[in-house]
Amino acid sequence: MLREGTVVKAYGGHYYVSSGEEIHDCALRGRFRREKKQVLVGDRVTFRLQPGGQGVIEEVHPRRTTLVRPPVANVDRALIVFAVKDPDPNTFLLDRFLTQAEHAGVGPAICFNKVDLGEELIRDMIGAYRQAGYPVVCTSALDDSGLDELRALLEGHITVLAGPSGVGKSSLLNALVPGLNLKTGDISRKLGRGRHTTRHVELLRLPGGGLVADTPGFSSLYLPEMKREELGEFYPEIVARRDGCRFTGCLHFQEPDCAVKKAVEEGEIPAFRYENYLRLLQEVMELERRY
């Protein structure tokens, strides 16, 4: 009997497929292994139930999106989680994650967690990202503040939850999914950062609807392959002003009569966002030389 479902976990050669209210343990049809075709968490698949309840995946449906790091398919939202404090937010890392998501065709949203430690510490930062047009939610898994807004943001989406270790991703999921009891990691006092507690990708069903991928997180070192002219496409503030630049294809770096640089000088674009853009631009140009 053929059925359709979504791969919610892949571990040790087993593919766990959610179909209706049930989750079936499936193996791959032999031709997948011969063709070395990868099946990812998030894939929509057709599978056949065999006597005894074991399933066999027969077909993988076309993917809408594919992330490489972390490896997950059909995600339409990336929730990038940073803490207000412990560890302090790193806007360059945040902008790198936003670029990764946008490049993959996944709509990003930002969650600043641990607001019980003092939301006022990063009020200007929160305002800057909201002004740029990103959905931003502020939460605390400790006192449940902002969780209703977060649930609404995730409802109806397949979301990848990512960010540096120690920011409270697992604690947020425990708060969103009653009885989940994911292991959480304490902040290392010596290193000032958290210990990763998630070792593989798994899609978790949210009570209000939607799926969320608990993952080891995007790589802080990874930057997608792109041309230098493309980077500005992933900065909404730059997209909104580039038509005012003197030169078509302006990199907003050393060119004269640049509308983006003018906006930075006049305080319309936060200096930290522009500085992060320039740092990423240098990386893109260095990577271009290696291709």
Residue pairs with C-beta under 8 A, 6 or more apart in sequence:
1 48
1 49
2 46
2 47
2 48
2 58
3 19
3 24
3 46
3 47
3 48
3 49
3 55
4 19
4 44
4 45
4 46
4 47
5 17
5 18
5 19
5 20
5 24
5 44
5 45
5 47
6 17
6 18
6 19
6 42
6 43
6 44
6 45
6 74
6 203
6 211
7 15
7 16
7 17
7 18
7 39
7 40
7 41
7 42
7 43
7 45
7 203
8 16
8 17
8 18
8 23
8 41
8 202
8 203
8 204
8 205
8 211
9 15
9 16
9 41
9 200
9 201
9 202
9 203
10 16
10 39
10 40
10 41
10 200
10 201
11 200
13 27
13 28
14 25
14 26
14 27
15 25
15 26
15 27
15 28
15 39
15 45
15 57
16 23
16 24
16 25
16 26
17 23
17 24
17 26
17 45
17 47
17 55
17 57
18 203
18 205
19 47
24 47
24 49
24 53
24 55
25 53
25 54
25 55
26 45
26 47
26 54
26 55
26 56
26 57
27 54
27 55
27 56
27 57
28 39
28 56
28 57
29 56
29 57
29 58
31 37
32 39
32 57
32 60
37 60
38 71
39 45
39 57
39 60
40 63
40 66
40 71
40 72
40 73
40 201
41 71
41 72
41 73
41 201
41 202
41 203
41 213
42 63
42 72
42 73
42 74
42 75
42 158
42 203
42 213
43 60
43 61
43 63
43 73
43 74
44 60
44 61
44 74
45 57
45 58
45 59
45 60
45 61
46 57
46 58
46 59
46 61
47 55
47 56
47 57
47 58
48 55
48 56
48 58
49 55
50 56
63 73
63 74
64 73
64 74
64 76
64 105
65 73
65 74
65 75
65 76
65 104
65 105
65 106
66 73
66 104
67 73
67 75
67 104
67 106
67 160
68 104
68 222
69 100
69 218
69 219
69 222
70 160
70 162
70 201
70 213
70 215
70 216
70 217
70 218
71 201
72 160
72 201
72 203
72 213
72 215
74 158
75 104
75 106
75 158
75 159
75 160
75 213
76 106
76 107
76 157
76 158
76 159
77 106
77 107
77 108
77 109
77 153
77 154
77 157
77 158
77 159
77 160
78 97
78 100
78 101
78 104
78 106
78 107
78 108
78 109
78 159
78 160
78 162
79 108
79 109
79 110
79 111
79 153
79 154
79 159
79 160
79 161
79 162
79 212
80 94
80 97
80 98
80 101
80 108
80 109
80 110
80 111
80 162
80 163
81 111
81 113
81 161
81 162
81 163
81 167
81 168
81 169
81 172
82 89
82 90
82 94
82 110
82 111
82 112
82 113
82 163
82 164
82 167
83 89
83 112
83 113
83 114
83 117
83 166
83 167
83 168
84 112
84 113
84 114
84 115
84 117
84 118
84 119
84 121
84 122
84 138
85 114
85 117
85 118
85 121
86 114
86 117
86 166
86 187
87 164
87 166
87 167
87 187
87 192
87 193
87 194
89 112
89 122
89 125
90 164
91 125
91 272
91 273
91 276
92 276
92 279
93 164
93 220
94 110
95 273
95 276
95 277
95 280
96 220
96 223
96 280
97 108
97 162
97 163
97 218
98 108
98 110
98 134
98 234
99 223
99 224
99 231
99 234
99 280
100 218
100 222
100 223
100 224
101 107
101 108
101 160
101 218
102 108
102 233
102 234
103 224
103 226
103 234
104 224
106 160
108 134
109 134
109 135
109 136
109 137
109 153
110 129
110 134
110 135
110 136
110 137
111 136
111 137
111 138
111 139
111 150
111 163
111 172
112 119
112 122
112 126
112 136
112 137
112 138
112 139
113 138
113 139
113 140
113 141
113 167
113 168
113 169
113 171
113 172
114 140
114 141
114 142
114 167
114 168
115 138
115 139
115 140
115 145
115 146
116 140
116 142
116 143
116 145
119 126
119 138
124 270
125 272
126 136
126 138
128 270
128 272
128 273
129 136
130 136
132 235
132 236
132 237
132 273
133 236
134 236
135 153
137 146
137 149
137 150
137 153
138 145
138 146
139 145
139 146
139 147
139 149
139 150
139 172
140 146
141 147
141 168
141 171
141 172
141 174
141 175
142 171
144 175
147 175
147 176
150 172
150 176
151 176
151 206
151 208
154 176
154 206
154 208
154 210
154 212
155 206
155 208
155 209
155 210
156 209
156 210
157 210
157 211
158 203
158 210
158 211
158 212
158 213
159 210
159 211
159 212
159 213
160 212
160 213
160 215
161 169
161 172
161 173
161 212
161 213
161 214
161 215
162 169
162 215
162 217
162 218
163 169
163 217
163 218
164 193
164 194
164 217
164 220
165 185
165 193
165 194
165 195
165 196
165 197
165 217
166 185
166 187
166 188
166 193
166 194
166 195
167 194
168 184
169 198
169 214
169 217
170 182
170 183
170 184
170 185
170 197
170 198
170 214
171 184
173 180
173 182
173 204
173 212
173 214
174 180
174 181
174 182
174 184
176 206
176 207
176 212
177 204
177 205
177 206
177 207
178 207
180 204
182 197
182 198
182 214
183 197
184 197
185 194
185 195
185 196
185 197
186 194
186 195
187 193
187 194
188 194
188 195
196 216
196 217
198 214
198 215
198 216
198 217
199 216
200 216
201 213
201 214
201 215
201 216
202 213
202 214
202 215
203 211
203 212
203 213
204 211
204 212
204 213
204 214
205 211
206 212
223 280
223 283
223 284
223 287
225 287
225 291
226 284
227 284
227 288
228 251
228 281
228 284
228 285
228 288
229 249
229 251
230 284
231 277
231 280
231 281
231 284
232 238
232 239
232 242
232 251
232 252
232 260
232 277
233 239
235 273
235 277
237 260
237 263
237 268
237 269
237 273
238 252
238 260
238 269
238 277
241 259
241 260
241 263
241 269
242 250
242 252
242 259
242 260
243 259
244 259
244 262
245 252
245 255
245 257
245 258
245 259
245 260
246 255
246 256
246 257
246 258
247 255
247 257
250 258
250 260
251 281
252 258
252 260
252 261
252 274
252 277
253 278
253 281
260 269
260 274
261 274
263 269
264 271
264 274
